[in-house]
Structures are given as C-alpha cells and as structure tokens.
Amino acid sequence: MSTPESQSLPPSLDIAGGVARITLRRPAHRNRLHNEDLALLVEAFGRVDGDASVRVLVLDAQVLAERPVFSAGYHTGEFDGGRPAIEFEDVVQALERLRPVTICMLAGSVYGGSTDLVLACDLALAAEGIEMRMPAAALGLHYYPSGLQRYVSRLGVSVAKRAFLTAEPLDAETLLRVGYVSELHPRAALAARVDALARHIATLSPLALETTKQSLNELARGEFDAARLRERIDRTMSSEDFAEGRRAFAERRKPRWKGR
C-alpha cells in the first residue's frame, strides 16, 4: 500500500466481514513506532479480541512507493524520556496472544523490534525484494527475553544468531527459506493474495482455529501439556461446530459456524 510521503498518523483499525485490519500510518518516518502508537496498538488488540465476529486480523502498513518499509521498529528517540508506560515487549506479547488468526502483510522491509511483530503473527506474506534486519548489537542493546525466544522457536538458533550477532540484513529469498515469511509475491499482487487468504480463513471453524492456535503457540514456547491439548481435542469433537462441519460436508454446503 503506497501513500503520500507527508503522511504520519497513528495506527488505524477497520473491521468488516469477519476481518480486522490494523494499519501503520507513518510511512514518511518508515512507520517507526512511538509510545502513542504502542498504546493504540494494545487498545486495538483488545477491541479485536473482544469482537466475536472477528476471525482474522491483518497487520498492514502504508509504505512509500520508493524504498518501502513496513516498520523500522521502536522510535529510538523515545528512550530519552525513560521507560514507556507500555513496553514494546508487552505489545508483541499481546499480539501473539490474540484469539483470531493473525496475518502480517509485509509490503516493505522490516527492522528492529518490528521484526518481532512479524514473528508474533501466525502467518506472514511478503513482497518480493524486501529485507529484514535486527540491529540490536549495532545499537548496543541486548534484546528482550520473549523476542529471543520467538526468534529461536520460529527460526532456529542458527538463524537467530545470524540475525542478532551480525546485524546484517536477510533478503526476501532467505526469509522465505528459513520460514520467516510463508509466501513471496510481486508487490502489485500481495494485497489481493492477503485479502483472499484472510477471507478464506474467516470461513473456517472459529473454535478449531482458536484452540489449535493456542496449542501451536504453547508448543513453540516449549509448554507441552498433553492433558490440555487432549481437553481441546475433546472440546472440539463434542462441539456444535464439529457436528455442523460434518453435516455441511455431507450436504455439500458451506458450514454455519457458532464458535462452540
């Protein structure tokens, strides 16, 4: 998504047809995140989580046509004012814990803390030609614990070391190969693919999506609890949604989910 170069606004939230979209809107400043933005993101996450009609959240950004950047991370100038009321780490944690399936649409490159926003999403689709760079060591910073855990659990320790211990960018093809993004598309085709995927996911069983997402994230964190996973299996197998899914399959029609 391209936009006029002068625009610099806080994130926006739009909800329609079971899909929510949060858009970063500071393209003139490479969509760096200010303390105001962190507070608004947490507020938007709460609204999305509390709206049962929302099945999917797309995290998007307005980018410039030349040298597009999804986000350059936390605005380093904000450190001069002391610790923020909302820590960046808490924002990313809130994103990972969201009930709906989350899709990050990387229409531009991503840097710093915002690289962890991507990892906190369930899926990431990107435009060809983007890059990702983690400059913490170049800034003299040790990264926060949950971010390191996400890097290692999602990408493996070798890729995490390459990102953190070299502070060199990883190109789009590498990001696809290591699983940082799940798909690469020409920039002009990316939005249509993300929209189609979001609409498709929104047609799936909300109960199955929610419980399976919880289990996968727990497993990624090393929190294996067989009893808890079994309880979720039993819950879905005895649910109205599973009964409806079987009826719809037999009748060759779209299911009418209730989320229970």
C-alpha positions as CSV (number, residue, x, y, z in Angstrom):
1,M,0.0,0.0,0.0
2,S,1.6,3.3,-1.1
3,T,0.7,6.6,0.3
4,P,1.6,10.3,0.2
5,E,5.1,10.9,1.6
6,S,4.0,13.6,4.1
7,Q,1.5,11.4,6.0
8,S,2.3,10.5,9.6
9,L,-0.6,9.2,11.7
10,P,-1.2,6.7,14.5
11,P,-2.4,3.2,13.6
12,S,-5.9,2.7,12.4
13,L,-8.3,-0.2,12.9
14,D,-11.0,-1.3,10.5
15,I,-13.4,-4.3,10.9
16,A,-15.5,-5.7,8.1
17,G,-16.7,-9.2,7.1
18,G,-15.0,-11.0,9.9
19,V,-11.6,-9.5,9.1
20,A,-10.0,-6.7,11.1
21,R,-7.1,-4.7,9.7
22,I,-4.6,-2.6,11.7
23,T,-2.6,-0.3,9.6
24,L,0.6,1.5,10.5
25,R,0.4,5.0,9.0
26,R,3.8,6.8,9.4
27,P,5.4,6.0,6.0
28,A,7.3,9.3,6.0
29,H,9.2,8.1,9.1
30,R,9.4,4.4,7.9
31,N,6.5,3.5,10.2
32,R,8.6,3.8,13.3
33,L,6.5,3.2,16.5
34,H,6.1,5.9,19.1
35,N,4.8,5.4,22.6
36,E,1.4,6.7,21.4
37,D,1.4,4.0,18.8
38,L,2.1,1.3,21.3
39,A,-0.8,2.3,23.4
40,L,-3.1,2.5,20.4
41,L,-2.0,-0.9,19.2
42,V,-2.8,-2.5,22.6
43,E,-6.2,-0.8,22.6
44,A,-6.9,-2.1,19.1
45,F,-5.8,-5.6,20.0
46,G,-8.3,-5.5,22.9
47,R,-11.1,-4.4,20.6
48,V,-10.3,-7.1,18.1
49,D,-10.1,-9.8,20.8
50,G,-13.4,-8.8,22.3
51,D,-15.3,-8.8,19.0
52,A,-16.5,-12.3,18.4
53,S,-17.3,-11.5,14.7
54,V,-13.6,-11.1,14.0
55,R,-11.9,-14.3,12.8
56,V,-8.8,-12.8,11.2
57,L,-6.6,-9.8,11.9
58,V,-4.3,-8.4,9.1
59,L,-1.4,-6.3,10.3
60,D,-0.7,-3.9,7.4
61,A,1.3,-0.7,6.8
62,Q,1.2,2.2,4.4
63,V,4.5,2.4,2.6
64,L,6.2,4.7,0.2
65,A,6.5,3.7,-3.4
66,E,10.3,4.1,-3.3
67,R,12.2,2.1,-0.6
68,P,9.0,0.8,1.1
69,V,9.3,0.0,4.8
70,F,6.7,-1.9,6.8
71,S,8.2,-0.6,10.0
72,A,11.6,0.5,11.3
73,G,10.7,-0.6,14.9
74,Y,10.5,1.4,18.1
75,H,11.5,5.1,17.7
76,T,14.8,5.2,19.5
77,G,14.2,8.9,20.4
78,E,11.6,7.7,22.8
79,F,14.2,6.1,25.0
80,D,15.3,9.6,26.1
81,G,12.1,10.0,28.0
82,G,12.7,7.0,30.2
83,R,10.7,3.7,30.2
84,P,7.4,4.0,28.4
85,A,4.0,3.3,30.1
86,I,3.6,0.3,27.8
87,E,6.7,-1.7,27.0
88,F,7.3,-2.8,23.4
89,E,7.7,-6.4,24.5
90,D,4.2,-6.3,26.1
91,V,2.7,-5.1,22.7
92,V,4.3,-8.0,20.9
93,Q,3.1,-10.4,23.6
94,A,-0.4,-9.1,23.3
95,L,-0.3,-9.6,19.5
96,E,0.8,-13.2,19.9
97,R,-1.9,-14.0,22.4
98,L,-4.8,-12.7,20.2
99,R,-7.7,-15.1,19.6
100,P,-8.1,-14.5,15.8
101,V,-5.6,-15.8,13.3
102,T,-3.1,-13.0,12.5
103,I,-1.6,-12.3,9.1
104,C,1.3,-9.8,8.7
105,M,1.3,-8.2,5.2
106,L,4.9,-7.1,4.6
107,A,4.7,-4.7,1.7
108,G,8.0,-3.3,2.7
109,S,11.2,-4.2,4.6
110,V,11.2,-4.6,8.4
111,Y,13.7,-3.6,11.0
112,G,14.4,-3.7,14.7
113,G,11.6,-4.5,17.2
114,S,9.1,-4.8,14.4
115,T,10.8,-7.9,13.2
116,D,9.3,-9.5,16.3
117,L,5.8,-8.2,15.5
118,V,6.1,-10.3,12.3
119,L,7.1,-13.4,14.3
120,A,4.2,-12.9,16.7
121,C,1.8,-13.2,13.8
122,D,0.6,-16.6,12.7
123,L,1.4,-16.0,9.1
124,A,3.5,-13.5,7.2
125,L,3.2,-12.8,3.4
126,A,5.7,-10.5,1.8
127,A,6.5,-8.6,-1.3
128,E,9.5,-9.6,-3.3
129,G,12.6,-7.6,-2.7
130,I,12.1,-6.8,1.0
131,E,14.7,-7.4,3.7
132,M,14.7,-7.9,7.4
133,R,17.4,-6.6,9.8
134,M,17.9,-6.9,13.5
135,P,20.3,-4.1,14.5
136,A,20.3,-4.6,18.3
137,A,24.0,-5.3,18.6
138,A,24.8,-2.3,16.4
139,L,22.9,-0.1,18.9
140,G,24.5,-1.7,22.0
141,L,21.3,-3.4,23.1
142,H,20.5,-6.9,24.5
143,Y,17.1,-7.9,23.2
144,Y,14.2,-8.8,25.5
145,P,13.6,-12.4,26.5
146,S,10.3,-13.2,24.8
147,G,11.6,-11.8,21.5
148,L,14.7,-14.0,21.6
149,Q,12.5,-17.0,22.4
150,R,10.3,-16.3,19.4
151,Y,13.3,-15.9,17.1
152,V,14.8,-19.3,18.3
153,S,11.5,-21.2,18.3
154,R,10.3,-19.9,14.9
155,L,13.6,-19.7,13.0
156,G,16.0,-21.9,14.9
157,V,19.1,-20.8,16.9
158,S,21.4,-20.7,13.8
159,V,19.2,-18.1,12.0
160,A,18.6,-16.2,15.2
161,K,22.4,-16.0,15.7
162,R,22.9,-14.8,12.2
163,A,20.3,-12.1,12.7
164,F,21.4,-10.9,16.1
165,L,25.2,-11.5,16.1
166,T,25.8,-10.0,12.6
167,A,23.2,-7.2,12.4
168,E,23.2,-7.8,8.7
169,P,20.0,-7.9,6.6
170,L,18.4,-11.1,5.4
171,D,17.0,-10.8,1.9
172,A,13.5,-11.9,0.9
173,E,14.5,-15.3,-0.5
174,T,16.4,-16.1,2.7
175,L,13.3,-15.1,4.7
176,L,11.2,-17.5,2.7
177,R,13.7,-20.3,3.0
178,V,14.0,-20.0,6.8
179,G,10.3,-19.6,7.3
180,Y,10.2,-16.0,8.5
181,V,7.6,-15.5,5.7
182,S,5.4,-18.1,4.3
183,E,4.9,-16.6,0.8
184,L,6.5,-14.1,-1.5
185,H,4.6,-12.2,-4.2
186,P,5.1,-9.4,-6.6
187,R,4.3,-6.2,-4.8
188,A,1.3,-5.5,-7.0
189,A,-0.2,-8.9,-6.2
190,L,0.4,-9.0,-2.5
191,A,-2.7,-7.2,-1.2
192,A,-5.0,-9.4,-3.3
193,R,-3.4,-12.6,-2.0
194,V,-3.6,-11.4,1.6
195,D,-7.2,-10.4,1.3
196,A,-8.1,-13.7,-0.3
197,L,-6.3,-15.7,2.4
198,A,-8.0,-13.7,5.1
199,R,-11.4,-14.2,3.6
200,H,-10.7,-18.0,3.3
201,I,-9.5,-18.4,6.9
202,A,-12.6,-16.4,8.1
203,T,-14.7,-19.3,6.6
204,L,-13.1,-21.9,8.8
205,S,-14.3,-23.1,12.3
206,P,-13.6,-20.4,14.8
207,L,-13.4,-22.9,17.7
208,A,-11.0,-25.1,15.8
209,L,-8.8,-22.2,14.8
210,E,-8.7,-20.7,18.3
211,T,-7.9,-23.9,20.1
212,T,-5.3,-25.1,17.6
213,K,-3.6,-21.7,17.5
214,Q,-3.3,-21.8,21.3
215,S,-1.8,-25.3,21.2
216,L,0.7,-24.5,18.5
217,N,1.9,-21.3,20.3
218,E,2.3,-23.3,23.5
219,L,4.3,-26.0,21.8
220,A,6.5,-23.3,20.2
221,R,7.3,-21.9,23.7
222,G,8.1,-25.4,24.9
223,E,4.9,-25.6,27.0
224,F,3.9,-29.1,26.2
225,D,0.9,-30.2,28.2
226,A,-0.7,-33.3,26.8
227,A,-3.8,-33.1,29.1
228,R,-4.5,-29.6,28.0
229,L,-4.2,-30.5,24.3
230,R,-6.4,-33.5,24.8
231,E,-9.0,-31.3,26.5
232,R,-9.1,-29.1,23.5
233,I,-9.5,-32.1,21.2
234,D,-12.4,-33.4,23.3
235,R,-13.9,-29.9,23.3
236,T,-13.9,-29.6,19.6
237,M,-15.1,-33.2,19.0
238,S,-18.1,-32.6,21.2
239,S,-18.8,-29.1,19.8
240,E,-21.7,-27.9,17.7
241,D,-19.2,-26.7,15.2
242,F,-17.9,-30.2,14.6
243,A,-21.4,-31.6,14.2
244,E,-22.2,-28.7,11.8
245,G,-19.0,-29.3,9.9
246,R,-19.8,-32.9,9.3
247,R,-23.4,-32.0,8.2
248,A,-22.2,-29.4,5.8
249,F,-19.6,-31.7,4.3
250,A,-22.3,-34.4,3.7
251,E,-24.7,-31.9,2.3
252,R,-22.1,-30.2,0.2
253,R,-22.7,-26.7,1.5
254,K,-20.9,-24.1,3.5
255,P,-21.0,-24.6,7.3
256,R,-22.7,-22.2,9.5
257,W,-20.4,-21.9,12.5
258,K,-21.4,-20.9,16.0
259,G,-18.0,-21.0,17.6
260,R,-19.0,-23.5,20.2
